[in-house]
Structure formats: C-alpha cells, structure tokens
Amino acid sequence: MRSLPASAEVVLLRVCQEALANVRKHARAGQAWVRLAYGSESVRAAQPTRRGTG
C-alpha cells in the first residue's frame, strides 16, 4: 500500500470519524464501515455502509 502525506491521513481520519459519528447519531445500526478507494491520483471515502435500521 502506498503512503499518503500526513496531512491527507489526518483529513481522511476526520472524514471517516465524522461519517461514523453521523451513522451512530442518526441510525440504529449494529455495524457500520467506510470504504476507502485509492485511485492513481486520489483517495475517496465512500458513504458509510451500515447494517441495522434507520
């Protein structure tokens, strides 16, 4: 796996934390996960997937 600049890692961490916090707050999900997709020039965080209701 290739390395990312530290600033990009921090941004991805914060985006994923916020996405999962929103799932926790607004959905009654038993499980949730975020998929990261590495492109040749980018990294993309997909919408969180959840298992449960809401």
N, CA, C and O of each residue as an XYZ file, in Angstrom:
216
protein
N       0.849     -1.162      0.000
C       0.000      0.000      0.000
C       0.900      1.232      0.000
O       1.902      1.279      0.714
N       0.538      2.222     -0.801
C       1.360      3.422     -0.888
C       1.109      4.358      0.298
O       0.049      4.318      0.924
N       2.084      5.182      0.587
C       1.972      6.143      1.679
C       1.233      7.393      1.214
O       1.250      7.747      0.036
N       0.593      8.041      2.162
C      -0.056      9.324      1.910
C       0.644     10.380      2.750
O       1.227     10.060      3.786
N       0.595     11.628      2.320
C       1.120     12.692      3.177
C       0.373     12.694      4.515
O      -0.816     12.377      4.570
N       1.067     13.047      5.573
C       0.459     13.046      6.907
C      -0.799     13.901      6.946
O      -1.775     13.525      7.595
N      -0.795     15.038      6.268
C      -1.977     15.915      6.273
C      -3.180     15.219      5.637
O      -4.308     15.395      6.098
N      -2.952     14.433      4.585
C      -4.042     13.705      3.931
C      -4.571     12.598      4.847
O      -5.775     12.346      4.885
N      -3.679     11.945      5.578
C      -4.113     10.902      6.508
C      -5.010     11.489      7.595
O      -6.016     10.886      7.968
N      -4.644     12.664      8.100
C      -5.441     13.311      9.140
C      -6.822     13.678      8.594
O      -7.831     13.469      9.267
N      -6.867     14.221      7.389
C      -8.153     14.590      6.782
C      -9.026     13.355      6.596
O     -10.214     13.391      6.919
N      -8.462     12.263      6.082
C      -9.242     11.033      5.890
C      -9.740     10.490      7.219
O     -10.877     10.027      7.309
N      -8.915     10.539      8.243
C      -9.333     10.084      9.563
C     -10.513     10.902     10.067
O     -11.492     10.336     10.553
N     -10.435     12.204      9.960
C     -11.508     13.078     10.440
C     -12.801     12.868      9.640
O     -13.888     12.853     10.217
N     -12.690     12.709      8.329
C     -13.873     12.477      7.486
C     -14.541     11.165      7.894
O     -15.762     11.105      8.037
N     -13.749     10.127      8.079
C     -14.309      8.825      8.465
C     -14.911      8.881      9.867
O     -15.975      8.308     10.104
N     -14.245      9.561     10.795
C     -14.794      9.702     12.140
C     -16.151     10.403     12.112
O     -17.092      9.974     12.780
N     -16.245     11.472     11.342
C     -17.499     12.226     11.260
C     -18.590     11.382     10.613
O     -19.734     11.401     11.067
N     -18.252     10.645      9.561
C     -19.238      9.795      8.889
C     -19.781      8.739      9.847
O     -20.989      8.512      9.903
N     -18.898      8.101     10.595
C     -19.337      7.065     11.525
C     -20.088      7.664     12.714
O     -21.024      7.048     13.225
N     -19.694      8.846     13.155
C     -20.426      9.523     14.230
C     -21.854      9.836     13.775
O     -22.796      9.713     14.557
N     -22.012     10.240     12.517
C     -23.350     10.523     11.982
C     -24.193      9.259     11.891
O     -25.395      9.298     12.155
N     -23.585      8.149     11.525
C     -24.309      6.875     11.500
C     -24.773      6.548     12.911
O     -25.924      6.165     13.122
N     -23.882      6.698     13.864
C     -24.229      6.391     15.257
C     -25.363      7.280     15.752
O     -26.259      6.814     16.455
N     -25.324      8.545     15.391
C     -26.314      9.509     15.866
C     -27.678      9.343     15.202
O     -28.709      9.498     15.857
N     -27.693      9.028     13.903
C     -28.938      9.065     13.135
C     -29.492      7.703     12.730
O     -30.611      7.625     12.224
N     -28.746      6.649     12.938
C     -29.217      5.313     12.541
C     -29.043      4.348     13.704
O     -28.120      4.483     14.507
N     -29.912      3.408     13.779
C     -29.785      2.363     14.799
C     -29.084      1.164     14.168
O     -29.672      0.095     14.003
N     -27.841      1.361     13.828
C     -27.080      0.323     13.133
C     -26.244     -0.477     14.120
O     -25.635      0.083     15.031
N     -26.221     -1.767     13.935
C     -25.377     -2.630     14.754
C     -23.941     -2.644     14.272
O     -23.022     -2.889     15.054
N     -23.742     -2.383     12.993
C     -22.414     -2.338     12.393
C     -22.384     -1.227     11.358
O     -23.405     -0.900     10.752
N     -21.205     -0.651     11.162
C     -21.025      0.350     10.107
C     -19.564      0.322      9.674
O     -18.674      0.023     10.470
N     -19.330      0.636      8.410
C     -17.966      0.689      7.910
C     -17.880      1.692      6.778
O     -18.879      2.012      6.134
N     -16.672      2.182      6.544
C     -16.404      3.147      5.479
C     -15.375      2.517      4.544
O     -14.382      1.950      4.999
N     -15.609      2.615      3.267
C     -14.696      2.059      2.268
C     -13.825      3.184      1.711
O     -14.335      4.229      1.307
N     -12.523      2.966      1.692
C     -11.589      3.904      1.073
C     -11.164      3.332     -0.262
O     -10.784      2.165     -0.348
N     -11.226      4.147     -1.307
C     -10.839      3.721     -2.651
C      -9.635      4.543     -3.099
O      -9.712      5.768     -3.186
N      -8.546      3.882     -3.377
C      -7.333      4.536     -3.858
C      -7.348      4.584     -5.374
O      -7.446      3.545     -6.027
N      -7.252      5.776     -5.939
C      -7.092      5.939     -7.372
C      -5.635      6.289     -7.661
O      -4.828      6.392     -6.737
N      -5.304      6.468     -8.903
C      -3.922      6.792     -9.245
C      -3.523      8.177     -8.747
O      -2.350      8.425     -8.466
N      -4.497      9.079     -8.637
C      -4.221     10.449     -8.198
C      -5.069     10.890     -7.006
O      -5.018     12.055     -6.611
N      -5.845      9.974     -6.431
C      -6.756     10.393     -5.376
C      -7.082      9.248     -4.424
O      -6.805      8.082     -4.704
N      -7.671      9.612     -3.306
C      -8.245      8.648     -2.363
C      -9.666      9.124     -2.111
O      -9.901     10.313     -1.893
N     -10.604      8.201     -2.142
C     -12.004      8.556     -1.971
C     -12.591      7.748     -0.825
O     -12.397      6.535     -0.745
N     -13.303      8.423      0.053
C     -14.031      7.754      1.128
C     -15.483      7.647      0.688
O     -16.149      8.659      0.468
N     -15.969      6.427      0.561
C     -17.350      6.206      0.129
C     -18.302      6.437      1.292
O     -17.891      6.428      2.453
N     -19.556      6.640      0.980
C     -20.582      6.808      2.003
C     -20.561      5.594      2.923
O     -20.405      4.465      2.457
N     -20.717      5.817      4.230
C     -20.690      4.674      5.152
C     -21.796      3.678      4.835
O     -22.898      4.051      4.431
N     -21.479      2.416      5.027
C     -22.451      1.340      4.887
C     -22.808      0.908      6.293
O     -21.942      0.845      7.165
N     -24.065      0.614      6.516
C     -24.472      0.214      7.863
C     -25.401     -0.994      7.786
O     -26.085     -1.227      6.789
N     -25.394     -1.730      8.851
C     -26.298     -2.870      8.982
C     -27.173     -2.604     10.193
O     -26.675     -2.528     11.316
N     -28.446     -2.464      9.980
C     -29.384     -2.160     11.048
C     -30.555     -1.372     10.488
O     -30.860     -1.468      9.299
N     -31.208     -0.599     11.334
C     -32.360      0.181     10.906
C     -32.027      1.656     10.903
O     -31.088      2.093     11.568
N     -32.807      2.426     10.147
C     -32.639      3.882     10.141
C     -31.781      4.411      9.062
O     -31.578      5.622      8.971
